[in-house]
Amino acid sequence: MTDGQERAWTDLAARYVLDAPRDDAATSVRPGAAIDPREVWGRDAPLIVEIGSGQGHAIIHAAVSRPEADFLAIEVFTAGLARTMLGAERAAVENLRLVEANAPEVLEHLLPPASVDELWVFFPDPWHKNKHTKRRLVTPEFATTAAGAVRDGGTLRLATDWEQYARQMREVLDAAPEFERAFAGEWADRFDGRVLTAFERKGARAGRAIRDLSYIRQRRE
């Protein structure tokens, strides 16, 4: 990391980064480690969670734009989390927290069941080589885990610039009984709460169309 990113961890981590009790791996989350969002953010507010927040451009913009909501960025890229903290400090963001951990374990162990109002998965690693596609995040197992974390009536939003992955996401979530499409036609409209990032521009310049999906968490029986 750069000197500035090292400073972020030294000076800002206590302010922004959640302590996730670890299991065996460095980015794992120990079962039974659930937080109380009202204690973490100091209020009762809608909770929006982004998986794979990268350098934080999208979630910082959202946190500034929606001060009435609380935000959690999940990322395993240490330098990206550092840049997110620096950006949050510059923007004087108070409603954002970060966690360095594997996303499915955060959803399953760190967040209480049915505590998330919106779950965002924007431009996850497409693992586009055939031998690597098994590493993709969005699978039937992920859909089940996400359904446990999202409240009834909550929203799961996804976007990718890889058509084959977009179709896999849609196939997985269309088959998940806990979710129902929140769009008509082949794809959802672009989510206007997602700021246009350099990453998204890069995909568009390469000729890859951006495809959005959105699903509603069905009522638990």
Steps between C-alpha positions, in 0.01 A plus 500: 500500500601863462598711799158664489325163504714388793398819679137420438533170682690665785282807543156409362441127550366545852243743361388303195601132513291243684683243708401161357598211729687253281460131446789309339581729206615863511182622329258256658229587753444287806149357541314677778679832438187699414497876547207719600464761222327742736804495727750525214336799328336645809148506358223296342524561124482309170816296444654479153784254442737493203698185422832567330511874562842538336637850559168616638389740227145368474431456870653833607287681243193312622575569866533873430183500289294306753587620851182342636638149431795305636755332274738205533779433248630142480840454338805273528735736311688677779622792289147552367366527852773751583404715201136473606587631845694791354211584268250475783711731715521759220123482453439522877292182483365378833249235390751257342683205650735249339585137561793302362351154461349243265157625401297180549637467854412863577145437384472173689687573823565872553166652401182399683242311295265719295693817591592625151267730306706497180782269394719616211724282283648731239757367254619194690803320360365321191762224506443491126728205418304176488729330751438782751124555476445275803654780709221747419314651792142469376397137538194323641683482835560874495132564420403305811750689714386835362138410565584442865651847538247708302177600672157418357433750223869594481688528173792316346665704223764366262693632201772361275662575166544130415194369314557133582529578871191722483305209356633269771396749769152525352467123473609451861270765645202416283525148648535621861160469671586776748531765227272641233590718203459873549521568127314417182668388182847361460696733731432759768543869433830643613486568873514878524651479849820352356750771415683455171848381598823477301462122511160516332627745239787264422258215430287722279805618305591135440158453341348301785139592574413560864214276618305563819279263698280563803303262720264534795530278806172314540317481830615229736238248599 
